[in-house]
Every structure is written in C-alpha cells, then in structure tokens.
Amino acid sequence: MTTPTPEERAGEAFIESAAEAVQTAVMAARLVMAIADAARRHQQRRQKGKEDDLPAAEEAVNEMGKDVKRLLPSDVSLALMEEADWPQLAQQLMALRHAGVDLEQVLPHIGEIAVNVRDQVAAKAEGVATDQWVRAVRETLPAGPVREAILTSPAWPEMAATMARLEERGVNVREVLAAAHNEVLAVDQAVAKGLGAPAEPVMSRDAQLSYGLLTTGLDLPRDLDLSDRERALKHQLAVSTPENERYTRWVREAMPGHEREADLMVASRHWPLLAARMAQMEKDGMPVREHLARLSSDTSWQEGPPRNS
C-alpha cells in the first residue's frame, strides 16, 4: 500500500471539508423547510381547525424531486434527496404547494441560505493560505460557471498550491486567471450547448485587461466597454454624473500646478475605473480626498513607470 502524496492528502482533506460543508448546508435547508411546514400546519389549524393530510410519499418524491433538482444548487439537492427522511421532506414541500405556497420563489431562497452556510463552512475549513487564493479567484473572475467550477473542484487545493508557486516565481496570477477566463468559458459553453443549456456571455477585452490592483473588490461587468465612457460610468459601474463631476473636481484640487496631468488623468480611457474605485471608497467610509492629497505630496508619479535596465 503506497503512502499518499501531499497533493493526494490535500485533495482528500478538501473533499472531506467540502462534504461537511454541503451536509451543513443541507441541515440549514431542512431547518428552513421544517419552519415553513410548521407555519403551514399552524395556519391550517387556526383557519380550519385541523391540518391537511400529507400527500402520498411516492407521488411527492416523484413530483418534488424534479423541482428540488431544478431550484436548488446541485450539490445541496443531491445530498438532500439522499437523506433517509427525503420522502417526508418531499411530502412537506408538496403540502406547502397545495396550501398555496409558491415554491418557485421559496426554494431558490432556501438555496441561497444553504449556499451561504456551505460557503461559510468551506471557507473556515480551507484555512488562511487557501483563503488567499479563494479571495483572488473571487476578486479576479466574475460570478459564473468558471469561477464556480474552480472553487468547487476536488482539485482546488492543488490549483491553489500551483497559484502560490507561480506567484513565488514572479507570475501575476490574477492576469493569468483573467486571460484564461474566456478560453475556459468556451469549454463550459460547448459542454452546455451539448446538454441543451443556455450559454454564458464571454468576458470583454476591457474586462479582461482591467482586473488588477485598481479593480480588486469592484463588481466589474463581463461586457465592460471603456470606449463608451458615459455607458461605462452610469450603467456598468454605477457612477452617477454628480459623483463623476465631484471626483473630477477632487483630482484637480489635489494636483495644483499640474492641471495638464490632472486633465489627462480624467480624460484617460481608464478614468471610469478610477471613479468607480473612489465611489467604492466613499461607500466604505474611506477618506477619498485624503488619499488624493498624496498626489501633491508624493510626486513620484511624474517620473513615470520604471525602465528596464
């Protein structure tokens, strides 16, 4: 019997922690379902003096299984239906529907609660080192199938370790992730097309090139188009006209004697991203004007980027 490699042990540990996270998420989902069923029973006793009988278990399992698979995350729905009391849960869900509850709305909300619980448990189990790369992936890639595939893969510990090794060798891992997004998404779309599922939109060139320190934590749209400044500001980055005018004024006030440079900054293609960063800082309660004041006290920006010797 061979000794498992460090990568294999890491993979096994990840699978165990992921399974624990899903089971905890299922517990949370079952709790919410139980509360909803208790509310149904209580209301029926108040209004009619008795509870409605539960539907037949076999009928409930057949009907509700399809809806649970469709409306809950796949890992949560699969684990839920493997529980010994799934027939009883199915009966309760079907009884809720017969009582007038719109499960098309309720089940997705239960799924959101379960996913939140799952991610909290998974994040705790992954540890600080892995958390760094979870954060990097979430901040670099938009929400969607590619990001979800990376973070839920059994190979995630190995991928995170590879990212760490690349960074140690001077590679900008975030740039690699952003550049690879569309290629990986093309694979996902090809598989989805073969299965008859809708395709996800690809990431625009501007969105790919914009990921980095400036945009870390910002919610960049996949179709970001910096060539259309007004649309990028108002509709894609949620920077209003008054906000944009205020940030423009603050930049000019922070650079007395450098009006030309201030105007070039505001006129640059990437100004909408700078404005979006200022808007996020304001939302987070950070002193934007104090940060801008450094432009006049630290003028190293006048020297331009360092030249390669």
Secondary structure, DSSP 8 states (H G I E B T S, - for coil): -----HHHHHHHHHHHHHHHHHHHHHHHHHHHHHHHHHHHHHHHHHHHSS------HHHHHHHHHHHHHHHS-HHHHHHHHTSTTHHHHHHHHHHHHHTT--HHHHHHHHHHHHHHHHHHHHHHHHHHHHHHHHHHHHHHS-SSHHHHHHHH-TTHHHHHHHHHHHHHTT--HHHHHHHHHHHHHHHHHHHHHHTT--------HHHHHH-STTTTT----TT--TTSHHHIIIIIS---HHHHHHHHHHHHHHSTT-HHHHHHHHHSTTHHHHHHHHHHHHHTT--HHHHHHHHHH--GGGG-S----
